[in-house]
Amino acid sequence: MPDYDVLCIGNAIVDIIAQCDEAFLEINGIIKGAMNLIDTRRAELLYSRMGPAIEASGGSAGNTAAGVASFGGRAAFFGKVSNDALGEIYAHDIHAQGVAFDTRPLKGEPPTARSMIFVTPDGERSMNTYLGACVELGPEDVEADKASGAKVTYFEGYLWDPPRAKEAIRQTAKLAHEAGREVSMTLSDSFCVDRYRDEFLELMRSGTVDIVFANSHEIKSLYQTKSFDEALAQIRKDCKIAAVTRSEKGSVIVRGDETVVIEATAIKELVDTTGAGDLYAAGFLHGYTQGRNLKTCGDLGSLAAGLVIQQIGPRPRQNLRREAEGAGLL
């Protein structure tokens, strides 16, 4: 049986990232700071209006897997690409980052997913995602040995959009728990929470999910409250561990009656927030699977998030293990 620290399950997406001003978002009807699902026609329109852009393999859980590997952890990934040029780029990148990725590519249509990400001067990213081949991820793509062999399985809430992916996640979670492993998820996006609030709460309260990652907007949306403290009190009851990020205010981790407050890592310049939550989860999960205390887990997450927001692109360019050792965290 393979021995992995973290198995990540998510949408395999190639990001196309360009900078823009606030007016561009308004003119093109793009919801700032959100993940907007789009069809082929909309994707072609936005691409034609983009300025100079860079392409980078992304997708929330894929970014987390790359982050875990950069910390020196053993990471695996389930995600669907098509047998096309972007699919080959995605597979090459994630393998090069040290992640085990063996999901069979789709033959033919639809093509590999892509997300057009517009970054405004304040560093906020607005995503416009064509899911393409991602929607074809299903139970047949679950590799039982990886599901049973990973210490923690981590999946993104975005995967609740493609129906067959839900089956794959539930199947993986069952295999993980039968092997005595743990399952975690990220709520992904406030609009995603609005779409699947009851189902996400059921995943937590039924014990299907042990560890939850969210930001302050998502957790308040989950419990339909304007009070962060009220939402935190609720999630404390609903899952084993919750790690909630608060941008420049750092993060808060709760486990039972325990509360750990983590400071944000000081940065020189905010460039692009794409991947911040993904890399926070990577740092936290790396620490957690290595038996570190919650404070160190949170500090590792904060370190990784702080580094990725100072660059364009969602995956770490620095060696995160070296950075963590330099900070005295590993």
KEMISE-772746 format. One record per residue (C-alpha): x, y, z. Coordinates in steps of 0.2 Angstrom, whole numbers. Last residue first. Example, Ala and Ser with C-alpha at 12.3 -4.5 7.8 and 13.67 -1.06 7.14 Angstrom:
KEMISE-772746
{gulum {68, -5, 36}} {gulum {62, -22, 39}} 
***
This chain:
KEMISE-772746
{gulum {54, 112, 54}} {gulum {47, 129, 60}} {gulum {63, 138, 64}} {gulum {60, 151, 51}} {gulum {75, 145, 40}} {gulum {68, 127, 42}} {gulum {51, 133, 35}} {gulum {59, 142, 20}} {gulum {70, 127, 16}} {gulum {54, 116, 17}} {gulum {45, 128, 7}} {gulum {57, 127, -8}} {gulum {53, 144, -16}} {gulum {42, 145, -32}} {gulum {26, 140, -23}} {gulum {10, 137, -33}} {gulum {-4, 149, -36}} {gulum {4, 161, -49}} {gulum {10, 179, -48}} {gulum {21, 182, -33}} {gulum {20, 189, -15}} {gulum {4, 180, -11}} {gulum {13, 164, -12}} {gulum {25, 168, 2}} {gulum {13, 173, 15}} {gulum {2, 158, 11}} {gulum {16, 146, 14}} {gulum {22, 155, 30}} {gulum {4, 156, 37}} {gulum {1, 137, 34}} {gulum {17, 133, 43}} {gulum {12, 144, 57}} {gulum {-5, 136, 58}} {gulum {3, 118, 59}} {gulum {16, 125, 72}} {gulum {2, 131, 83}} {gulum {-9, 115, 81}} {gulum {5, 104, 87}} {gulum {16, 94, 75}} {gulum {13, 76, 72}} {gulum {21, 75, 54}} {gulum {4, 73, 46}} {gulum {-2, 89, 55}} {gulum {13, 99, 50}} {gulum {11, 95, 32}} {gulum {-8, 98, 33}} {gulum {-6, 115, 40}} {gulum {7, 120, 27}} {gulum {-3, 113, 13}} {gulum {-19, 121, 19}} {gulum {-11, 138, 20}} {gulum {-5, 135, 2}} {gulum {-23, 132, -4}} {gulum {-29, 147, 5}} {gulum {-16, 159, -3}} {gulum {-18, 151, -20}} {gulum {-22, 167, -29}} {gulum {-20, 182, -18}} {gulum {-9, 191, -30}} {gulum {4, 204, -28}} {gulum {4, 210, -9}} {gulum {21, 217, -6}} {gulum {34, 216, 8}} {gulum {25, 202, 18}} {gulum {24, 199, 37}} {gulum {16, 182, 40}} {gulum {-1, 182, 48}} {gulum {-2, 179, 66}} {gulum {-10, 162, 72}} {gulum {-23, 161, 86}} {gulum {-26, 144, 94}} {gulum {-42, 139, 102}} {gulum {-45, 123, 112}} {gulum {-62, 118, 118}} {gulum {-65, 105, 105}} {gulum {-52, 109, 91}} {gulum {-51, 127, 85}} {gulum {-39, 136, 73}} {gulum {-39, 154, 70}} {gulum {-30, 163, 56}} {gulum {-20, 178, 52}} {gulum {-27, 196, 53}} {gulum {-20, 200, 36}} {gulum {-32, 188, 28}} {gulum {-43, 180, 41}} {gulum {-40, 161, 39}} {gulum {-51, 148, 48}} {gulum {-44, 131, 53}} {gulum {-57, 119, 59}} {gulum {-54, 103, 69}} {gulum {-65, 89, 74}} {gulum {-80, 95, 66}} {gulum {-98, 102, 70}} {gulum {-96, 109, 87}} {gulum {-82, 120, 84}} {gulum {-91, 125, 68}} {gulum {-104, 134, 78}} {gulum {-93, 144, 90}} {gulum {-83, 150, 75}} {gulum {-99, 156, 66}} {gulum {-104, 165, 82}} {gulum {-87, 173, 83}} {gulum {-87, 178, 65}} {gulum {-104, 187, 67}} {gulum {-113, 191, 51}} {gulum {-122, 175, 52}} {gulum {-129, 162, 39}} {gulum {-119, 148, 47}} {gulum {-110, 143, 31}} {gulum {-110, 161, 25}} {gulum {-100, 166, 41}} {gulum {-88, 152, 38}} {gulum {-85, 156, 20}} {gulum {-82, 175, 23}} {gulum {-70, 171, 37}} {gulum {-60, 159, 27}} {gulum {-62, 140, 27}} {gulum {-53, 124, 31}} {gulum {-62, 109, 39}} {gulum {-55, 94, 47}} {gulum {-65, 78, 51}} {gulum {-76, 76, 36}} {gulum {-88, 61, 34}} {gulum {-91, 63, 52}} {gulum {-110, 65, 49}} {gulum {-110, 83, 56}} {gulum {-96, 88, 44}} {gulum {-103, 80, 28}} {gulum {-121, 85, 33}} {gulum {-115, 104, 35}} {gulum {-107, 103, 18}} {gulum {-123, 96, 11}} {gulum {-134, 109, 19}} {gulum {-123, 124, 13}} {gulum {-121, 117, -5}} {gulum {-125, 132, -16}} {gulum {-122, 146, -3}} {gulum {-106, 137, 1}} {gulum {-100, 138, -17}} {gulum {-104, 156, -17}} {gulum {-94, 159, -2}} {gulum {-79, 150, -9}} {gulum {-68, 135, -6}} {gulum {-76, 126, 9}} {gulum {-60, 117, 11}} {gulum {-61, 98, 15}} {gulum {-53, 86, 27}} {gulum {-53, 67, 29}} {gulum {-44, 56, 42}} {gulum {-36, 39, 41}} {gulum {-41, 23, 51}} {gulum {-41, 12, 35}} {gulum {-60, 11, 35}} {gulum {-60, 30, 37}} {gulum {-50, 32, 21}} {gulum {-60, 20, 11}} {gulum {-76, 28, 16}} {gulum {-69, 45, 12}} {gulum {-63, 39, -5}} {gulum {-81, 33, -9}} {gulum {-89, 49, -3}} {gulum {-77, 59, -14}} {gulum {-79, 49, -29}} {gulum {-98, 50, -28}} {gulum {-97, 68, -26}} {gulum {-86, 69, -41}} {gulum {-101, 62, -51}} {gulum {-111, 77, -48}} {gulum {-99, 91, -54}} {gulum {-102, 106, -43}} {gulum {-97, 98, -27}} {gulum {-79, 98, -32}} {gulum {-78, 116, -28}} {gulum {-79, 111, -10}} {gulum {-61, 105, -12}} {gulum {-54, 89, -6}} {gulum {-41, 83, 7}} {gulum {-37, 65, 12}} {gulum {-26, 63, 27}} {gulum {-14, 50, 32}} {gulum {-14, 43, 14}} {gulum {-14, 24, 12}} {gulum {-32, 20, 11}} {gulum {-36, 32, -3}} {gulum {-20, 29, -12}} {gulum {-23, 10, -12}} {gulum {-41, 13, -17}} {gulum {-37, 23, -33}} {gulum {-53, 32, -36}} {gulum {-55, 36, -54}} {gulum {-69, 24, -57}} {gulum {-79, 34, -44}} {gulum {-80, 49, -55}} {gulum {-70, 64, -63}} {gulum {-79, 68, -79}} {gulum {-84, 86, -73}} {gulum {-65, 91, -73}} {gulum {-64, 88, -92}} {gulum {-71, 105, -95}} {gulum {-73, 116, -79}} {gulum {-73, 133, -88}} {gulum {-68, 144, -73}} {gulum {-68, 163, -72}} {gulum {-58, 168, -56}} {gulum {-57, 185, -48}} {gulum {-41, 188, -39}} {gulum {-38, 202, -26}} {gulum {-20, 209, -26}} {gulum {-26, 227, -23}} {gulum {-21, 231, -41}} {gulum {-33, 219, -48}} {gulum {-29, 201, -53}} {gulum {-40, 193, -67}} {gulum {-40, 174, -67}} {gulum {-46, 165, -83}} {gulum {-48, 147, -77}} {gulum {-45, 132, -88}} {gulum {-52, 114, -88}} {gulum {-45, 101, -100}} {gulum {-55, 98, -116}} {gulum {-73, 91, -116}} {gulum {-71, 81, -127}} {gulum {-59, 67, -133}} {gulum {-50, 54, -122}} {gulum {-51, 59, -104}} {gulum {-34, 57, -94}} {gulum {-31, 42, -82}} {gulum {-28, 48, -65}} {gulum {-10, 44, -60}} {gulum {-4, 59, -51}} {gulum {9, 57, -38}} {gulum {16, 74, -33}} {gulum {34, 79, -34}} {gulum {33, 96, -42}} {gulum {38, 89, -59}} {gulum {24, 77, -58}} {gulum {12, 92, -55}} {gulum {19, 102, -70}} {gulum {20, 88, -82}} {gulum {2, 82, -79}} {gulum {-5, 100, -81}} {gulum {5, 103, -97}} {gulum {-1, 87, -104}} {gulum {-19, 91, -100}} {gulum {-16, 109, -108}} {gulum {-10, 100, -124}} {gulum {-24, 87, -125}} {gulum {-29, 70, -118}} {gulum {-41, 78, -106}} {gulum {-38, 81, -87}} {gulum {-47, 74, -72}} {gulum {-41, 75, -54}} {gulum {-34, 64, -40}} {gulum {-18, 70, -32}} {gulum {-4, 62, -21}} {gulum {7, 70, -9}} {gulum {22, 64, 1}} {gulum {29, 79, 11}} {gulum {45, 88, 8}} {gulum {37, 105, 11}} {gulum {37, 107, -8}} {gulum {27, 91, -9}} {gulum {14, 98, 3}} {gulum {13, 114, -8}} {gulum {11, 105, -24}} {gulum {-3, 95, -16}} {gulum {-11, 111, -10}} {gulum {-10, 119, -27}} {gulum {-18, 103, -35}} {gulum {-32, 105, -22}} {gulum {-36, 123, -28}} {gulum {-34, 121, -46}} {gulum {-18, 127, -54}} {gulum {-6, 124, -68}} {gulum {1, 140, -74}} {gulum {-1, 150, -89}} {gulum {4, 169, -90}} {gulum {-6, 183, -97}} {gulum {-4, 199, -107}} {gulum {-21, 207, -108}} {gulum {-37, 198, -108}} {gulum {-51, 203, -119}} {gulum {-50, 188, -131}} {gulum {-49, 176, -116}} {gulum {-65, 184, -109}} {gulum {-75, 180, -125}} {gulum {-68, 163, -127}} {gulum {-72, 158, -109}} {gulum {-89, 165, -111}} {gulum {-93, 155, -126}} {gulum {-86, 139, -118}} {gulum {-96, 140, -102}} {gulum {-92, 150, -86}} {gulum {-92, 146, -68}} {gulum {-87, 162, -58}} {gulum {-75, 159, -43}} {gulum {-76, 175, -33}} {gulum {-65, 189, -28}} {gulum {-74, 202, -39}} {gulum {-89, 196, -48}} {gulum {-86, 198, -67}} {gulum {-99, 208, -77}} {gulum {-86, 212, -91}} {gulum {-88, 231, -89}} {gulum {-87, 230, -70}} {gulum {-72, 218, -70}} {gulum {-62, 229, -82}} {gulum {-67, 245, -72}} {gulum {-58, 238, -57}} {gulum {-41, 237, -66}} {gulum {-33, 222, -74}} {gulum {-19, 209, -72}} {gulum {-18, 193, -81}} {gulum {-18, 174, -76}} {gulum {-22, 159, -86}} {gulum {-24, 145, -74}} {gulum {-23, 127, -80}} {gulum {-36, 117, -70}} {gulum {-37, 99, -62}} {gulum {-52, 101, -51}} {gulum {-49, 93, -35}} {gulum {-44, 78, -24}} {gulum {-29, 79, -13}} {gulum {-21, 64, -4}} {gulum {-9, 69, 10}} {gulum {5, 60, 19}} {gulum {6, 46, 7}} {gulum {12, 28, 10}} {gulum {7, 17, -5}} {gulum {0, 0, 0}} 
***
